[in-house]
Amino acid sequence: MATPAVQVAGLAEIKIALAGGALQVLGYTRQGAQISADGFFENVPGDENGGDAGPPVDVQYLGEIARVRLELTKWVAAVADQVVTRVSGATTGRPSPAGTLMFADSKQFRVVVNSPTTPLNFPRCIVRAPYEINKGTVYSRLVLEFEAHKDSSGVLFNSTVT
């Protein structure tokens, strides 16, 4: 049996790629990247447990997504400007047309949390949550949350950082 140990991923450089583009350094976070995974399930009702009003007779797994939350205190402004458009290849301050398909039209981003011990690559991400930035005398913080989906090969995340 393995012995429990403190886990330290190390300094995580955050990299971003526009759909089909090369990775670019976005920057560094305040306290590391916060990563969460969310599973999707569907209850299967059955008359033997009271139908819709009772507990399910089974539960179906339907897949999962991940969320990557970054609170950046140091970043490349030109790269951040590309990300806050929400749509890969869009222009800052000019929302893309309603109806844009994020996956079919290749408008997603690739996000890499490049740490020395446990790098994580999320090949298909969108910026669905609000982003935040403060402007004033105190240093700025840019808060981004990416929603990661499995790509056309079925990969939600892996350790490929090249």
Phi and psi in radians as a Rosetta constraint file:
Dihedral C 1 N 2 CA 2 C 2 CIRCULARHARMONIC -1.259 0.35
Dihedral N 2 CA 2 C 2 N 3 CIRCULARHARMONIC 2.605 0.35
Dihedral C 2 N 3 CA 3 C 3 CIRCULARHARMONIC -1.542 0.35
Dihedral N 3 CA 3 C 3 N 4 CIRCULARHARMONIC 2.299 0.35
Dihedral C 3 N 4 CA 4 C 4 CIRCULARHARMONIC -1.052 0.35
Dihedral N 4 CA 4 C 4 N 5 CIRCULARHARMONIC 2.499 0.35
Dihedral C 4 N 5 CA 5 C 5 CIRCULARHARMONIC -2.502 0.35
Dihedral N 5 CA 5 C 5 N 6 CIRCULARHARMONIC 2.702 0.35
Dihedral C 5 N 6 CA 6 C 6 CIRCULARHARMONIC -1.152 0.35
Dihedral N 6 CA 6 C 6 N 7 CIRCULARHARMONIC 2.384 0.35
Dihedral C 6 N 7 CA 7 C 7 CIRCULARHARMONIC -1.890 0.35
Dihedral N 7 CA 7 C 7 N 8 CIRCULARHARMONIC 2.213 0.35
Dihedral C 7 N 8 CA 8 C 8 CIRCULARHARMONIC -2.305 0.35
Dihedral N 8 CA 8 C 8 N 9 CIRCULARHARMONIC 1.992 0.35
Dihedral C 8 N 9 CA 9 C 9 CIRCULARHARMONIC -1.310 0.35
Dihedral N 9 CA 9 C 9 N 10 CIRCULARHARMONIC -0.445 0.35
Dihedral C 9 N 10 CA 10 C 10 CIRCULARHARMONIC 1.604 0.35
Dihedral N 10 CA 10 C 10 N 11 CIRCULARHARMONIC 3.032 0.35
Dihedral C 10 N 11 CA 11 C 11 CIRCULARHARMONIC -0.921 0.35
Dihedral N 11 CA 11 C 11 N 12 CIRCULARHARMONIC 2.193 0.35
Dihedral C 11 N 12 CA 12 C 12 CIRCULARHARMONIC -1.897 0.35
Dihedral N 12 CA 12 C 12 N 13 CIRCULARHARMONIC 1.927 0.35
Dihedral C 12 N 13 CA 13 C 13 CIRCULARHARMONIC -1.459 0.35
Dihedral N 13 CA 13 C 13 N 14 CIRCULARHARMONIC 2.265 0.35
Dihedral C 13 N 14 CA 14 C 14 CIRCULARHARMONIC -1.674 0.35
Dihedral N 14 CA 14 C 14 N 15 CIRCULARHARMONIC 2.214 0.35
Dihedral C 14 N 15 CA 15 C 15 CIRCULARHARMONIC -2.119 0.35
Dihedral N 15 CA 15 C 15 N 16 CIRCULARHARMONIC 2.607 0.35
Dihedral C 15 N 16 CA 16 C 16 CIRCULARHARMONIC -2.307 0.35
Dihedral N 16 CA 16 C 16 N 17 CIRCULARHARMONIC 2.534 0.35
Dihedral C 16 N 17 CA 17 C 17 CIRCULARHARMONIC -2.300 0.35
Dihedral N 17 CA 17 C 17 N 18 CIRCULARHARMONIC 2.333 0.35
Dihedral C 17 N 18 CA 18 C 18 CIRCULARHARMONIC -1.160 0.35
Dihedral N 18 CA 18 C 18 N 19 CIRCULARHARMONIC 2.792 0.35
Dihedral C 18 N 19 CA 19 C 19 CIRCULARHARMONIC -0.911 0.35
Dihedral N 19 CA 19 C 19 N 20 CIRCULARHARMONIC 2.113 0.35
Dihedral C 19 N 20 CA 20 C 20 CIRCULARHARMONIC 1.351 0.35
Dihedral N 20 CA 20 C 20 N 21 CIRCULARHARMONIC -0.009 0.35
Dihedral C 20 N 21 CA 21 C 21 CIRCULARHARMONIC -1.716 0.35
Dihedral N 21 CA 21 C 21 N 22 CIRCULARHARMONIC 3.087 0.35
Dihedral C 21 N 22 CA 22 C 22 CIRCULARHARMONIC -1.392 0.35
Dihedral N 22 CA 22 C 22 N 23 CIRCULARHARMONIC 2.675 0.35
Dihedral C 22 N 23 CA 23 C 23 CIRCULARHARMONIC -1.162 0.35
Dihedral N 23 CA 23 C 23 N 24 CIRCULARHARMONIC 2.441 0.35
Dihedral C 23 N 24 CA 24 C 24 CIRCULARHARMONIC -2.242 0.35
Dihedral N 24 CA 24 C 24 N 25 CIRCULARHARMONIC 2.526 0.35
Dihedral C 24 N 25 CA 25 C 25 CIRCULARHARMONIC -1.231 0.35
Dihedral N 25 CA 25 C 25 N 26 CIRCULARHARMONIC 2.195 0.35
Dihedral C 25 N 26 CA 26 C 26 CIRCULARHARMONIC -1.568 0.35
Dihedral N 26 CA 26 C 26 N 27 CIRCULARHARMONIC -0.842 0.35
Dihedral C 26 N 27 CA 27 C 27 CIRCULARHARMONIC 2.742 0.35
Dihedral N 27 CA 27 C 27 N 28 CIRCULARHARMONIC -2.659 0.35
Dihedral C 27 N 28 CA 28 C 28 CIRCULARHARMONIC -2.287 0.35
Dihedral N 28 CA 28 C 28 N 29 CIRCULARHARMONIC 2.599 0.35
Dihedral C 28 N 29 CA 29 C 29 CIRCULARHARMONIC -1.655 0.35
Dihedral N 29 CA 29 C 29 N 30 CIRCULARHARMONIC 2.975 0.35
Dihedral C 29 N 30 CA 30 C 30 CIRCULARHARMONIC -1.319 0.35
Dihedral N 30 CA 30 C 30 N 31 CIRCULARHARMONIC -0.796 0.35
Dihedral C 30 N 31 CA 31 C 31 CIRCULARHARMONIC -2.386 0.35
Dihedral N 31 CA 31 C 31 N 32 CIRCULARHARMONIC 0.519 0.35
Dihedral C 31 N 32 CA 32 C 32 CIRCULARHARMONIC 1.527 0.35
Dihedral N 32 CA 32 C 32 N 33 CIRCULARHARMONIC 2.938 0.35
Dihedral C 32 N 33 CA 33 C 33 CIRCULARHARMONIC -1.424 0.35
Dihedral N 33 CA 33 C 33 N 34 CIRCULARHARMONIC 2.307 0.35
Dihedral C 33 N 34 CA 34 C 34 CIRCULARHARMONIC -1.696 0.35
Dihedral N 34 CA 34 C 34 N 35 CIRCULARHARMONIC 2.051 0.35
Dihedral C 34 N 35 CA 35 C 35 CIRCULARHARMONIC -2.045 0.35
Dihedral N 35 CA 35 C 35 N 36 CIRCULARHARMONIC 2.282 0.35
Dihedral C 35 N 36 CA 36 C 36 CIRCULARHARMONIC -2.337 0.35
Dihedral N 36 CA 36 C 36 N 37 CIRCULARHARMONIC 2.626 0.35
Dihedral C 36 N 37 CA 37 C 37 CIRCULARHARMONIC -2.078 0.35
Dihedral N 37 CA 37 C 37 N 38 CIRCULARHARMONIC 2.443 0.35
Dihedral C 37 N 38 CA 38 C 38 CIRCULARHARMONIC -2.196 0.35
Dihedral N 38 CA 38 C 38 N 39 CIRCULARHARMONIC 2.052 0.35
Dihedral C 38 N 39 CA 39 C 39 CIRCULARHARMONIC -1.544 0.35
Dihedral N 39 CA 39 C 39 N 40 CIRCULARHARMONIC 2.630 0.35
Dihedral C 39 N 40 CA 40 C 40 CIRCULARHARMONIC -2.008 0.35
Dihedral N 40 CA 40 C 40 N 41 CIRCULARHARMONIC 2.327 0.35
Dihedral C 40 N 41 CA 41 C 41 CIRCULARHARMONIC -2.397 0.35
Dihedral N 41 CA 41 C 41 N 42 CIRCULARHARMONIC 2.719 0.35
Dihedral C 41 N 42 CA 42 C 42 CIRCULARHARMONIC -2.282 0.35
Dihedral N 42 CA 42 C 42 N 43 CIRCULARHARMONIC 2.217 0.35
Dihedral C 42 N 43 CA 43 C 43 CIRCULARHARMONIC -1.267 0.35
Dihedral N 43 CA 43 C 43 N 44 CIRCULARHARMONIC 2.477 0.35
Dihedral C 43 N 44 CA 44 C 44 CIRCULARHARMONIC -1.876 0.35
Dihedral N 44 CA 44 C 44 N 45 CIRCULARHARMONIC 1.829 0.35
Dihedral C 44 N 45 CA 45 C 45 CIRCULARHARMONIC -1.299 0.35
Dihedral N 45 CA 45 C 45 N 46 CIRCULARHARMONIC 2.712 0.35
Dihedral C 45 N 46 CA 46 C 46 CIRCULARHARMONIC -2.621 0.35
Dihedral N 46 CA 46 C 46 N 47 CIRCULARHARMONIC 2.521 0.35
Dihedral C 46 N 47 CA 47 C 47 CIRCULARHARMONIC -1.063 0.35
Dihedral N 47 CA 47 C 47 N 48 CIRCULARHARMONIC -0.511 0.35
Dihedral C 47 N 48 CA 48 C 48 CIRCULARHARMONIC -1.160 0.35
Dihedral N 48 CA 48 C 48 N 49 CIRCULARHARMONIC -0.270 0.35
Dihedral C 48 N 49 CA 49 C 49 CIRCULARHARMONIC -2.024 0.35
Dihedral N 49 CA 49 C 49 N 50 CIRCULARHARMONIC 0.379 0.35
Dihedral C 49 N 50 CA 50 C 50 CIRCULARHARMONIC 1.649 0.35
Dihedral N 50 CA 50 C 50 N 51 CIRCULARHARMONIC 0.187 0.35
Dihedral C 50 N 51 CA 51 C 51 CIRCULARHARMONIC 1.221 0.35
Dihedral N 51 CA 51 C 51 N 52 CIRCULARHARMONIC -2.540 0.35
Dihedral C 51 N 52 CA 52 C 52 CIRCULARHARMONIC -1.055 0.35
Dihedral N 52 CA 52 C 52 N 53 CIRCULARHARMONIC -0.491 0.35
Dihedral C 52 N 53 CA 53 C 53 CIRCULARHARMONIC -1.392 0.35
Dihedral N 53 CA 53 C 53 N 54 CIRCULARHARMONIC -0.320 0.35
Dihedral C 53 N 54 CA 54 C 54 CIRCULARHARMONIC -1.765 0.35
Dihedral N 54 CA 54 C 54 N 55 CIRCULARHARMONIC -3.124 0.35
Dihedral C 54 N 55 CA 55 C 55 CIRCULARHARMONIC -1.195 0.35
Dihedral N 55 CA 55 C 55 N 56 CIRCULARHARMONIC 2.706 0.35
Dihedral C 55 N 56 CA 56 C 56 CIRCULARHARMONIC -1.198 0.35
Dihedral N 56 CA 56 C 56 N 57 CIRCULARHARMONIC 2.707 0.35
Dihedral C 56 N 57 CA 57 C 57 CIRCULARHARMONIC -1.520 0.35
Dihedral N 57 CA 57 C 57 N 58 CIRCULARHARMONIC -0.314 0.35
Dihedral C 57 N 58 CA 58 C 58 CIRCULARHARMONIC -2.801 0.35
Dihedral N 58 CA 58 C 58 N 59 CIRCULARHARMONIC 2.962 0.35
Dihedral C 58 N 59 CA 59 C 59 CIRCULARHARMONIC -2.328 0.35
Dihedral N 59 CA 59 C 59 N 60 CIRCULARHARMONIC 2.264 0.35
Dihedral C 59 N 60 CA 60 C 60 CIRCULARHARMONIC -1.691 0.35
Dihedral N 60 CA 60 C 60 N 61 CIRCULARHARMONIC 2.321 0.35
Dihedral C 60 N 61 CA 61 C 61 CIRCULARHARMONIC -1.479 0.35
Dihedral N 61 CA 61 C 61 N 62 CIRCULARHARMONIC 2.293 0.35
Dihedral C 61 N 62 CA 62 C 62 CIRCULARHARMONIC -2.060 0.35
Dihedral N 62 CA 62 C 62 N 63 CIRCULARHARMONIC 0.055 0.35
Dihedral C 62 N 63 CA 63 C 63 CIRCULARHARMONIC 2.118 0.35
Dihedral N 63 CA 63 C 63 N 64 CIRCULARHARMONIC -3.023 0.35
Dihedral C 63 N 64 CA 64 C 64 CIRCULARHARMONIC -2.702 0.35
Dihedral N 64 CA 64 C 64 N 65 CIRCULARHARMONIC 2.846 0.35
Dihedral C 64 N 65 CA 65 C 65 CIRCULARHARMONIC -2.243 0.35
Dihedral N 65 CA 65 C 65 N 66 CIRCULARHARMONIC 2.942 0.35
Dihedral C 65 N 66 CA 66 C 66 CIRCULARHARMONIC -2.216 0.35
Dihedral N 66 CA 66 C 66 N 67 CIRCULARHARMONIC 2.731 0.35
Dihedral C 66 N 67 CA 67 C 67 CIRCULARHARMONIC -2.151 0.35
Dihedral N 67 CA 67 C 67 N 68 CIRCULARHARMONIC 2.368 0.35
Dihedral C 67 N 68 CA 68 C 68 CIRCULARHARMONIC -2.088 0.35
Dihedral N 68 CA 68 C 68 N 69 CIRCULARHARMONIC 1.928 0.35
Dihedral C 68 N 69 CA 69 C 69 CIRCULARHARMONIC -1.830 0.35
Dihedral N 69 CA 69 C 69 N 70 CIRCULARHARMONIC 2.242 0.35
Dihedral C 69 N 70 CA 70 C 70 CIRCULARHARMONIC -2.179 0.35
Dihedral N 70 CA 70 C 70 N 71 CIRCULARHARMONIC 2.279 0.35
Dihedral C 70 N 71 CA 71 C 71 CIRCULARHARMONIC -1.971 0.35
Dihedral N 71 CA 71 C 71 N 72 CIRCULARHARMONIC 1.702 0.35
Dihedral C 71 N 72 CA 72 C 72 CIRCULARHARMONIC -1.520 0.35
Dihedral N 72 CA 72 C 72 N 73 CIRCULARHARMONIC 2.353 0.35
Dihedral C 72 N 73 CA 73 C 73 CIRCULARHARMONIC -1.974 0.35
Dihedral N 73 CA 73 C 73 N 74 CIRCULARHARMONIC -0.145 0.35
Dihedral C 73 N 74 CA 74 C 74 CIRCULARHARMONIC -2.532 0.35
Dihedral N 74 CA 74 C 74 N 75 CIRCULARHARMONIC 2.091 0.35
Dihedral C 74 N 75 CA 75 C 75 CIRCULARHARMONIC -2.667 0.35
Dihedral N 75 CA 75 C 75 N 76 CIRCULARHARMONIC 2.872 0.35
Dihedral C 75 N 76 CA 76 C 76 CIRCULARHARMONIC -1.563 0.35
Dihedral N 76 CA 76 C 76 N 77 CIRCULARHARMONIC 1.995 0.35
Dihedral C 76 N 77 CA 77 C 77 CIRCULARHARMONIC -1.026 0.35
Dihedral N 77 CA 77 C 77 N 78 CIRCULARHARMONIC -0.705 0.35
Dihedral C 77 N 78 CA 78 C 78 CIRCULARHARMONIC -1.126 0.35
Dihedral N 78 CA 78 C 78 N 79 CIRCULARHARMONIC -0.618 0.35
Dihedral C 78 N 79 CA 79 C 79 CIRCULARHARMONIC -1.275 0.35
Dihedral N 79 CA 79 C 79 N 80 CIRCULARHARMONIC -0.750 0.35
Dihedral C 79 N 80 CA 80 C 80 CIRCULARHARMONIC -1.057 0.35
Dihedral N 80 CA 80 C 80 N 81 CIRCULARHARMONIC -0.674 0.35
Dihedral C 80 N 81 CA 81 C 81 CIRCULARHARMONIC -1.038 0.35
Dihedral N 81 CA 81 C 81 N 82 CIRCULARHARMONIC -0.614 0.35
Dihedral C 81 N 82 CA 82 C 82 CIRCULARHARMONIC -1.215 0.35
Dihedral N 82 CA 82 C 82 N 83 CIRCULARHARMONIC -0.646 0.35
Dihedral C 82 N 83 CA 83 C 83 CIRCULARHARMONIC -1.254 0.35
Dihedral N 83 CA 83 C 83 N 84 CIRCULARHARMONIC -0.735 0.35
Dihedral C 83 N 84 CA 84 C 84 CIRCULARHARMONIC -1.236 0.35
Dihedral N 84 CA 84 C 84 N 85 CIRCULARHARMONIC -0.109 0.35
Dihedral C 84 N 85 CA 85 C 85 CIRCULARHARMONIC -1.232 0.35
Dihedral N 85 CA 85 C 85 N 86 CIRCULARHARMONIC -0.311 0.35
Dihedral C 85 N 86 CA 86 C 86 CIRCULARHARMONIC 1.278 0.35
Dihedral N 86 CA 86 C 86 N 87 CIRCULARHARMONIC -0.398 0.35
Dihedral C 86 N 87 CA 87 C 87 CIRCULARHARMONIC -2.105 0.35
Dihedral N 87 CA 87 C 87 N 88 CIRCULARHARMONIC 2.007 0.35
Dihedral C 87 N 88 CA 88 C 88 CIRCULARHARMONIC -0.927 0.35
Dihedral N 88 CA 88 C 88 N 89 CIRCULARHARMONIC 2.193 0.35
Dihedral C 88 N 89 CA 89 C 89 CIRCULARHARMONIC 1.594 0.35
Dihedral N 89 CA 89 C 89 N 90 CIRCULARHARMONIC -0.040 0.35
Dihedral C 89 N 90 CA 90 C 90 CIRCULARHARMONIC -1.382 0.35
Dihedral N 90 CA 90 C 90 N 91 CIRCULARHARMONIC 3.020 0.35
Dihedral C 90 N 91 CA 91 C 91 CIRCULARHARMONIC -1.804 0.35
Dihedral N 91 CA 91 C 91 N 92 CIRCULARHARMONIC 2.344 0.35
Dihedral C 91 N 92 CA 92 C 92 CIRCULARHARMONIC -0.981 0.35
Dihedral N 92 CA 92 C 92 N 93 CIRCULARHARMONIC 2.301 0.35
Dihedral C 92 N 93 CA 93 C 93 CIRCULARHARMONIC 1.448 0.35
Dihedral N 93 CA 93 C 93 N 94 CIRCULARHARMONIC 0.001 0.35
Dihedral C 93 N 94 CA 94 C 94 CIRCULARHARMONIC -2.212 0.35
Dihedral N 94 CA 94 C 94 N 95 CIRCULARHARMONIC 1.654 0.35
Dihedral C 94 N 95 CA 95 C 95 CIRCULARHARMONIC -0.975 0.35
Dihedral N 95 CA 95 C 95 N 96 CIRCULARHARMONIC 2.504 0.35
Dihedral C 95 N 96 CA 96 C 96 CIRCULARHARMONIC -1.205 0.35
Dihedral N 96 CA 96 C 96 N 97 CIRCULARHARMONIC 2.818 0.35
Dihedral C 96 N 97 CA 97 C 97 CIRCULARHARMONIC -1.066 0.35
Dihedral N 97 CA 97 C 97 N 98 CIRCULARHARMONIC 2.491 0.35
Dihedral C 97 N 98 CA 98 C 98 CIRCULARHARMONIC -1.044 0.35
Dihedral N 98 CA 98 C 98 N 99 CIRCULARHARMONIC 2.440 0.35
Dihedral C 98 N 99 CA 99 C 99 CIRCULARHARMONIC 1.695 0.35
Dihedral N 99 CA 99 C 99 N 100 CIRCULARHARMONIC -0.045 0.35
Dihedral C 99 N 100 CA 100 C 100 CIRCULARHARMONIC -1.044 0.35
Dihedral N 100 CA 100 C 100 N 101 CIRCULARHARMONIC 2.248 0.35
Dihedral C 100 N 101 CA 101 C 101 CIRCULARHARMONIC -1.566 0.35
Dihedral N 101 CA 101 C 101 N 102 CIRCULARHARMONIC 2.042 0.35
Dihedral C 101 N 102 CA 102 C 102 CIRCULARHARMONIC -1.176 0.35
Dihedral N 102 CA 102 C 102 N 103 CIRCULARHARMONIC -0.658 0.35
Dihedral C 102 N 103 CA 103 C 103 CIRCULARHARMONIC -1.642 0.35
Dihedral N 103 CA 103 C 103 N 104 CIRCULARHARMONIC -0.884 0.35
Dihedral C 103 N 104 CA 104 C 104 CIRCULARHARMONIC -1.069 0.35
Dihedral N 104 CA 104 C 104 N 105 CIRCULARHARMONIC -0.571 0.35
Dihedral C 104 N 105 CA 105 C 105 CIRCULARHARMONIC -1.677 0.35
Dihedral N 105 CA 105 C 105 N 106 CIRCULARHARMONIC 0.173 0.35
Dihedral C 105 N 106 CA 106 C 106 CIRCULARHARMONIC 0.911 0.35
Dihedral N 106 CA 106 C 106 N 107 CIRCULARHARMONIC 0.947 0.35
Dihedral C 106 N 107 CA 107 C 107 CIRCULARHARMONIC -1.884 0.35
Dihedral N 107 CA 107 C 107 N 108 CIRCULARHARMONIC 0.226 0.35
Dihedral C 107 N 108 CA 108 C 108 CIRCULARHARMONIC -1.552 0.35
Dihedral N 108 CA 108 C 108 N 109 CIRCULARHARMONIC 3.056 0.35
Dihedral C 108 N 109 CA 109 C 109 CIRCULARHARMONIC -2.058 0.35
Dihedral N 109 CA 109 C 109 N 110 CIRCULARHARMONIC 2.757 0.35
Dihedral C 109 N 110 CA 110 C 110 CIRCULARHARMONIC -1.831 0.35
Dihedral N 110 CA 110 C 110 N 111 CIRCULARHARMONIC 2.361 0.35
Dihedral C 110 N 111 CA 111 C 111 CIRCULARHARMONIC -2.143 0.35
Dihedral N 111 CA 111 C 111 N 112 CIRCULARHARMONIC 2.246 0.35
Dihedral C 111 N 112 CA 112 C 112 CIRCULARHARMONIC -2.123 0.35
Dihedral N 112 CA 112 C 112 N 113 CIRCULARHARMONIC 2.201 0.35
Dihedral C 112 N 113 CA 113 C 113 CIRCULARHARMONIC -1.753 0.35
Dihedral N 113 CA 113 C 113 N 114 CIRCULARHARMONIC 1.681 0.35
Dihedral C 113 N 114 CA 114 C 114 CIRCULARHARMONIC -1.623 0.35
Dihedral N 114 CA 114 C 114 N 115 CIRCULARHARMONIC 1.521 0.35
Dihedral C 114 N 115 CA 115 C 115 CIRCULARHARMONIC -1.864 0.35
Dihedral N 115 CA 115 C 115 N 116 CIRCULARHARMONIC 2.686 0.35
Dihedral C 115 N 116 CA 116 C 116 CIRCULARHARMONIC -1.156 0.35
Dihedral N 116 CA 116 C 116 N 117 CIRCULARHARMONIC -0.521 0.35
Dihedral C 116 N 117 CA 117 C 117 CIRCULARHARMONIC -1.779 0.35
Dihedral N 117 CA 117 C 117 N 118 CIRCULARHARMONIC -0.597 0.35
Dihedral C 117 N 118 CA 118 C 118 CIRCULARHARMONIC -2.437 0.35
Dihedral N 118 CA 118 C 118 N 119 CIRCULARHARMONIC 1.208 0.35
Dihedral C 118 N 119 CA 119 C 119 CIRCULARHARMONIC -1.162 0.35
Dihedral N 119 CA 119 C 119 N 120 CIRCULARHARMONIC 2.580 0.35
Dihedral C 119 N 120 CA 120 C 120 CIRCULARHARMONIC -2.282 0.35
Dihedral N 120 CA 120 C 120 N 121 CIRCULARHARMONIC 2.330 0.35
Dihedral C 120 N 121 CA 121 C 121 CIRCULARHARMONIC -2.070 0.35
Dihedral N 121 CA 121 C 121 N 122 CIRCULARHARMONIC 2.162 0.35
Dihedral C 121 N 122 CA 122 C 122 CIRCULARHARMONIC -1.988 0.35
Dihedral N 122 CA 122 C 122 N 123 CIRCULARHARMONIC 1.748 0.35
Dihedral C 122 N 123 CA 123 C 123 CIRCULARHARMONIC -1.272 0.35
Dihedral N 123 CA 123 C 123 N 124 CIRCULARHARMONIC -0.328 0.35
Dihedral C 123 N 124 CA 124 C 124 CIRCULARHARMONIC -2.373 0.35
Dihedral N 124 CA 124 C 124 N 125 CIRCULARHARMONIC 1.755 0.35
Dihedral C 124 N 125 CA 125 C 125 CIRCULARHARMONIC -2.246 0.35
Dihedral N 125 CA 125 C 125 N 126 CIRCULARHARMONIC 2.632 0.35
Dihedral C 125 N 126 CA 126 C 126 CIRCULARHARMONIC -2.275 0.35
Dihedral N 126 CA 126 C 126 N 127 CIRCULARHARMONIC 2.709 0.35
Dihedral C 126 N 127 CA 127 C 127 CIRCULARHARMONIC -1.713 0.35
Dihedral N 127 CA 127 C 127 N 128 CIRCULARHARMONIC 1.548 0.35
Dihedral C 127 N 128 CA 128 C 128 CIRCULARHARMONIC -1.600 0.35
Dihedral N 128 CA 128 C 128 N 129 CIRCULARHARMONIC -0.666 0.35
Dihedral C 128 N 129 CA 129 C 129 CIRCULARHARMONIC -1.313 0.35
Dihedral N 129 CA 129 C 129 N 130 CIRCULARHARMONIC 2.783 0.35
Dihedral C 129 N 130 CA 130 C 130 CIRCULARHARMONIC -1.062 0.35
Dihedral N 130 CA 130 C 130 N 131 CIRCULARHARMONIC 2.503 0.35
Dihedral C 130 N 131 CA 131 C 131 CIRCULARHARMONIC -1.745 0.35
Dihedral N 131 CA 131 C 131 N 132 CIRCULARHARMONIC 2.731 0.35
Dihedral C 131 N 132 CA 132 C 132 CIRCULARHARMONIC -2.285 0.35
Dihedral N 132 CA 132 C 132 N 133 CIRCULARHARMONIC 2.508 0.35
Dihedral C 132 N 133 CA 133 C 133 CIRCULARHARMONIC -2.602 0.35
Dihedral N 133 CA 133 C 133 N 134 CIRCULARHARMONIC 2.428 0.35
Dihedral C 133 N 134 CA 134 C 134 CIRCULARHARMONIC -1.815 0.35
Dihedral N 134 CA 134 C 134 N 135 CIRCULARHARMONIC 2.544 0.35
Dihedral C 134 N 135 CA 135 C 135 CIRCULARHARMONIC -2.257 0.35
Dihedral N 135 CA 135 C 135 N 136 CIRCULARHARMONIC 2.236 0.35
Dihedral C 135 N 136 CA 136 C 136 CIRCULARHARMONIC 2.922 0.35
Dihedral N 136 CA 136 C 136 N 137 CIRCULARHARMONIC -2.760 0.35
Dihedral C 136 N 137 CA 137 C 137 CIRCULARHARMONIC -1.219 0.35
Dihedral N 137 CA 137 C 137 N 138 CIRCULARHARMONIC -0.659 0.35
Dihedral C 137 N 138 CA 138 C 138 CIRCULARHARMONIC -1.344 0.35
Dihedral N 138 CA 138 C 138 N 139 CIRCULARHARMONIC 2.634 0.35
Dihedral C 138 N 139 CA 139 C 139 CIRCULARHARMONIC -0.879 0.35
Dihedral N 139 CA 139 C 139 N 140 CIRCULARHARMONIC 2.554 0.35
Dihedral C 139 N 140 CA 140 C 140 CIRCULARHARMONIC -1.436 0.35
Dihedral N 140 CA 140 C 140 N 141 CIRCULARHARMONIC 2.619 0.35
Dihedral C 140 N 141 CA 141 C 141 CIRCULARHARMONIC -2.200 0.35
Dihedral N 141 CA 141 C 141 N 142 CIRCULARHARMONIC 2.267 0.35
Dihedral C 141 N 142 CA 142 C 142 CIRCULARHARMONIC -1.896 0.35
Dihedral N 142 CA 142 C 142 N 143 CIRCULARHARMONIC 2.065 0.35
Dihedral C 142 N 143 CA 143 C 143 CIRCULARHARMONIC -1.870 0.35
Dihedral N 143 CA 143 C 143 N 144 CIRCULARHARMONIC 2.119 0.35
Dihedral C 143 N 144 CA 144 C 144 CIRCULARHARMONIC -2.188 0.35
Dihedral N 144 CA 144 C 144 N 145 CIRCULARHARMONIC 2.484 0.35
Dihedral C 144 N 145 CA 145 C 145 CIRCULARHARMONIC -2.235 0.35
Dihedral N 145 CA 145 C 145 N 146 CIRCULARHARMONIC 2.084 0.35
Dihedral C 145 N 146 CA 146 C 146 CIRCULARHARMONIC -1.695 0.35
Dihedral N 146 CA 146 C 146 N 147 CIRCULARHARMONIC 2.472 0.35
Dihedral C 146 N 147 CA 147 C 147 CIRCULARHARMONIC -1.861 0.35
Dihedral N 147 CA 147 C 147 N 148 CIRCULARHARMONIC 2.049 0.35
Dihedral C 147 N 148 CA 148 C 148 CIRCULARHARMONIC -1.704 0.35
Dihedral N 148 CA 148 C 148 N 149 CIRCULARHARMONIC 2.375 0.35
Dihedral C 148 N 149 CA 149 C 149 CIRCULARHARMONIC -2.170 0.35
Dihedral N 149 CA 149 C 149 N 150 CIRCULARHARMONIC 2.720 0.35
Dihedral C 149 N 150 CA 150 C 150 CIRCULARHARMONIC -1.129 0.35
Dihedral N 150 CA 150 C 150 N 151 CIRCULARHARMONIC 2.541 0.35
Dihedral C 150 N 151 CA 151 C 151 CIRCULARHARMONIC -1.519 0.35
Dihedral N 151 CA 151 C 151 N 152 CIRCULARHARMONIC -3.029 0.35
Dihedral C 151 N 152 CA 152 C 152 CIRCULARHARMONIC -1.137 0.35
Dihedral N 152 CA 152 C 152 N 153 CIRCULARHARMONIC -0.272 0.35
Dihedral C 152 N 153 CA 153 C 153 CIRCULARHARMONIC -1.661 0.35
Dihedral N 153 CA 153 C 153 N 154 CIRCULARHARMONIC 0.001 0.35
Dihedral C 153 N 154 CA 154 C 154 CIRCULARHARMONIC 1.534 0.35
Dihedral N 154 CA 154 C 154 N 155 CIRCULARHARMONIC 0.205 0.35
Dihedral C 154 N 155 CA 155 C 155 CIRCULARHARMONIC -1.613 0.35
Dihedral N 155 CA 155 C 155 N 156 CIRCULARHARMONIC 2.069 0.35
Dihedral C 155 N 156 CA 156 C 156 CIRCULARHARMONIC -1.456 0.35
Dihedral N 156 CA 156 C 156 N 157 CIRCULARHARMONIC -0.803 0.35
Dihedral C 156 N 157 CA 157 C 157 CIRCULARHARMONIC -2.733 0.35
Dihedral N 157 CA 157 C 157 N 158 CIRCULARHARMONIC 2.743 0.35
Dihedral C 157 N 158 CA 158 C 158 CIRCULARHARMONIC -2.657 0.35
Dihedral N 158 CA 158 C 158 N 159 CIRCULARHARMONIC -2.913 0.35
Dihedral C 158 N 159 CA 159 C 159 CIRCULARHARMONIC -1.882 0.35
Dihedral N 159 CA 159 C 159 N 160 CIRCULARHARMONIC 0.268 0.35
Dihedral C 159 N 160 CA 160 C 160 CIRCULARHARMONIC -1.311 0.35
Dihedral N 160 CA 160 C 160 N 161 CIRCULARHARMONIC 2.068 0.35
Dihedral C 160 N 161 CA 161 C 161 CIRCULARHARMONIC -2.071 0.35
Dihedral N 161 CA 161 C 161 N 162 CIRCULARHARMONIC 0.177 0.35
